[in-house]
Amino acid sequence: MNGDSQFSIVLLAMLAGAIRVSTPFLFVSLGECLTEKSGRINLGLEGTLVFGAMTGYAAAYQTGSPWLGVVAAGIAGAVFGAVHGYICKLPKVNDIAVGIALMLFGTGLAFFLGKPYIQPQAPRLPSLPLGAWSDNPQLQTALQINPLFLVGLALALLMWWAFRNTRFGLIVRMTGDSAPAALAMGYSVDLVRFLATTIGGFLAGVGGAFLSLYYPGSWSEGLSSGQGLMAVALVIFARWNPLACFGAALLFGAAGALGPALQSVGVTAGYYFFNAAPYVLTLLIMIASTSPKRALKGAPGELSITK
Amino acid sequence: MTATSPAEVNAIPLRPMGDLLARLGRSAEAILIPLFALVAAAILFSIFLLVLGKSPAQFFSLLWLGGFGTPFSWTNTLVRAGPLIFTALCVAIPARLGMVVIGGEGALVLGGFAAAAIAIPFIGWAPPLVVMPLMAIAAILSGAAWIGLVGVLRHYRGVNETIASLLLFYIAVAIMNFFVEGALRDPGNPNKPSTPTIGKENMVGAIPGLDVHWGLAVAVVLAVLVWVLMNRTTFGFAARITGGNVRAARAQGLPVGRLIVISCALAGACAGLAGYFEVAAIQGRANASIAAGYGFTGILVAFLARQNPLAIIPVAIFLGGITAAGGLIQRRMGMPDATVQVLQGLMFLVLLVSETLYGRIPFLRPRSA
């Protein structure tokens, strides 16, 4: 009986964690999905995420409005995306290396400028009590849902629809599958990729704002440890499908919540191992979902990472 | 960086002048363009400092003072150059095969931890002559296995090596924390979770005449050996062909998979050695301090050296100096400790942008072709 209720506590905590922790994964992976669909990879979204978190926190603290913080984080992310997009269109420049450089530069700059914001408390984003119908307090906490999560869900649906049904989606997909075809149709490959990378950066910045303004809800240098990178890996797992990105983000959120959830019922042994669960999961998923023999289904033809 | 040009010139016997000029032009490019990138990064960083209301002149003079100005700062610089050479080799070796491996920090952490862990049962009674090699071997093997795994995943499963190696860094840190906070925790050190100290007798000493531990000498020798391996042996030749064109290498019957896995394992062994010296010459135990970011700065070192093992040596000293000056800049100018990180990130970015200049500078391009 006791074991049963503990099990349900862990399950509920993981559900709550999946919803809470998944939002940054969701935003970063949607941004990366758009970028990769256009045929370019941005490994620097980890740096964008951290910088967005810092900017969002600082802006919310200065203005008193967490939503302005979200906007500021998005703009900062867009700037990073634009820098990546601009540099990568130069000839002979390796987009993977530029991503690594931007990752190091973004985290460094965020730590540098964010130093004064480690102590003060910025206003947090509100949440919607969608669990009010239940009398189970744990379920109520689990269903305290942040509006950004719903925005992310809507965005995933919108992108999934737009890739299939709109002119814009077609252009992005064509640029990603065959640059010569896009050129022949009279579209500027560089411009499409530049815009896709910039918007991707914007989304990653918003994901960062969620980290610092909602959960965990403060700015520190250890805020994101590899979440942006995991989100990039997640896009491959999701086969460049925005809806699958949503599902994968939930899965990663649940994996990330495993360590704290077990700790809450008193299982402290192996805490550090369970904390490594998302990384191990990412690696296992990458091993299971890739193949050296054939191109992955749904992979954009121009993408350097799958070649 | 200058180390490349004489070697490159020696490599060609008597050939028509045009060819020689072309090679000279290419080596000049390989030195001038990164130098230009560094200057451009310094200018951009000065603008950044001016915007913040700080003095660039003070910053760069402190950088010089803290890195190269005094014998004391040279010691600091060289102590940091050693691990940077190791971790840069961890990037440069796979780069010859066209792979971007950025998880050297993981192999460093795991290597350092393995060295400290294997020493525990021997502390106090076994002679150092037994314990020290054992520690080094543990570090080399665990580092080699860690990055070797990246190679295996890349070749046999098609997993992207950049992402896999960075994920393995986080996993390596988690493994170390798991043991350091639990089974292998030293009860005598309550403030900072660590393994037990390996004991004074098992520590690596200083190079005579220098206040720098032997890790630097080992790193320099290793860099030269890797250069010989990559440029003067059939293994290196096969590796470079694989890096140039995998299909052509396969068509030639080269064992591509074995080349990839062995190169990655070698790379990991280098980073593992960096971890060994961090534990056996600096910290004396394994704890969170060994993940000091050498693996990430090593990426920049390797790219600045254009993945040339010999060029890595001077570049590592240069970046070691910048890292060493960080503390002084932090104290004197009241700037955050991430200042050096910002400068390094900027250098990396500008350097990558400068790649676009190769073959496009008119006076460096010989007309013989």
Interface residues (C-beta under 8 A of the other chain):
Chain A: L43 V83 I87 L90 P91 K92 V93 N94 I96 A97 V98 I100 A101 L102 L104 F105 G106 T107 G108 L109 F111 F112 K115 S225 G226 L229 M230 V232 A233 I236 A269 G270 Y271 Y272 F273 N275 A276 Y279 V280 T282 L283 M286 I287 T290 S291 P292 K293 I305 T306
Chain B: V100 I102 L153 H155 Y156 R157 G158 V159 N160 T162 I163 A164 L166 L167 L168 Y170 I171 A174 I175 N177 F178 E181 G182 F296 I299 L300 F303 M335 P336 D337 A338 T339 Q341 V342 Q344 G345 L346 F348 L349 L351 L352 V353 E355 T356 Y358
